[in-house]
Structure formats: C-alpha cells, structure tokens
Amino acid sequence: MQREERLRSMLELLRSEGFATVEDLSRKFYISLPTTYRDLRELERERLIIRGDGGAMPVMAEKAHL
C-alpha cells in the first residue's frame, strides 16, 4: 500500500471508529510504530486529526466533544 493510500485509509478508519491507538494502527496497516507516528504527524499537520492519549481521533470527533 502506498503512503497516500494508507493515509486516506487511516483517516477513514479514524472517522469510522472515532479513536485508535498507535499500536492498533500499526498492526492494522502492517507498519512499524515509527512509520505510524510519522503518518499521524502528517495527518495532524494537515489538521485532519488530533493526537493524544496514545492514539488519534479525527478532528470532527474532537469538535463533537466540546
């Protein structure tokens, strides 16, 4: 799976699940923890997710909790 496709799939998963841990994402996408962190940093940089508590959630889910 190419990185762009993986990032889209990760975002889709986060939007459907609401939250996922770094470990869960690493296992789900068969990637190392450092790669998972890099991917999450990219999605966070694009303001699509919020990272915290050992995982991430989509921005829309975070706003719903306000």
N, C-alpha and C positions, 0 to 999 in steps of 0.2 A: 504494500500500500504506500503510495506516495505521500509526502508530508501534507500537502494541501488537502488531499482527500481525508487523511487521518484527522487533521484539524477540524474539518467540517463534520466528520463523524463524531469526534469528541464533543463538539458543541451540540450536535443533535442529541447525543446521549445525555449530556448535562441538562438540556432543556426538557427532555422527557422524564429524567429521574429527579431533577431538582438539585441533586448534590451527588458527588462521587469523590472517594478518596484517591489520592495519588496512587496508592498501591492497586486499587481496583482498576483504575485507568491503565496502569502499566500492564496488568495481567490481561485485561480485555483487548488491548491493542498489540500485545506481544512486543512491547518496547521496554527498554531499561528505565529505571527511575530517573536518571539524569535527563534522558530524552523526554520523559513525561513532564518533568519540571520545565524544560525548555519550551515544550509545546504550550504548557499552561501560561508561561510568561508571555508568549506571543499572543495568545488569546486575551490575556489581561491587558497587554499593551494596546490591543485593538478595542479595548473596553467592552468586550463581549462576555467576560466572566469576572467574578470576584473570587480571589483565592483566600483561603483561610481554614483554620481547624483541620489541617492535614489533607485538604482537598479543594474542591472548587464548586461554584454554583453559577448558573447563568445570571447575567445582570437583571433580567426580568424577574427572576425568582427573588433576588435580593431586594428589589424595589417593592415587591408584594409584601415583604415583611415589615415595611416601615409603618 
